[in-house]
Amino acid sequence: MIKLFLSLIYSFGKIGIISLGGGNSMLKLLEYEAVTYRHWVSPEEFVSMLGASFLFPGLTAVKLSALIG
């Protein structure tokens, strides 16, 4: 449990430091980290989470990160 928590902090912290330009520029980095590299979610789940995050107001990347986490 602790190992998973630390990997979440590391992954999303790395994305926050690397990405410039706001929430929408983070989407590809989030997709790579969660789907391709870490295999936390499937590509179909990622697309459905992304669609659900557009329904509510606020930053898309923040809502998507909360759904993945």
C-alpha positions in Angstrom: 0.0 0.0 0.0 2.8 2.4 0.9 4.7 1.5 -2.2 1.7 2.3 -4.4 1.1 5.6 -2.6 4.7 6.6 -3.1 4.6 5.6 -6.8 1.5 7.8 -7.2 3.2 10.7 -5.6 6.4 10.2 -7.7 4.5 9.9 -11.0 2.2 12.8 -10.6 4.9 15.0 -9.1 7.1 14.2 -12.1 4.3 15.2 -14.4 3.7 18.4 -12.5 7.4 19.4 -12.7 7.9 18.5 -16.4 4.7 19.8 -18.0 4.3 23.5 -18.9 1.1 25.1 -20.2 -1.6 24.0 -17.9 -3.9 21.1 -17.5 -4.6 20.2 -21.1 -0.9 19.9 -21.9 -0.6 17.2 -19.2 -3.1 14.9 -20.8 -0.6 13.1 -23.0 1.8 12.8 -20.1 -0.9 11.4 -17.9 -1.9 8.9 -20.6 1.7 7.7 -21.0 2.3 7.4 -17.2 -1.0 5.7 -16.3 -1.7 3.6 -19.4 1.6 2.8 -21.1 4.2 2.9 -18.4 2.5 1.9 -15.1 -0.5 0.0 -16.5 -2.8 1.4 -13.8 -5.7 1.7 -16.2 -6.6 0.3 -19.6 -6.8 2.6 -22.7 -10.6 2.3 -22.7 -10.8 3.2 -19.0 -8.6 6.2 -19.7 -10.8 7.5 -22.5 -13.9 7.1 -20.4 -12.3 8.8 -17.4 -11.2 11.7 -19.7 -14.8 12.0 -21.0 -16.2 12.0 -17.5 -13.7 14.7 -16.4 -15.0 17.1 -19.1 -18.5 17.0 -17.6 -17.5 19.0 -14.5 -16.0 22.5 -14.1 -12.4 22.9 -13.2 -9.0 21.8 -14.5 -9.2 18.7 -16.6 -5.8 17.2 -15.5 -6.6 17.7 -11.9 -10.0 15.8 -12.2 -8.4 13.1 -14.3 -5.6 12.7 -11.8 -8.1 12.3 -9.0 -10.0 9.6 -11.0 -6.8 7.7 -11.7 -5.5 8.0 -8.2 
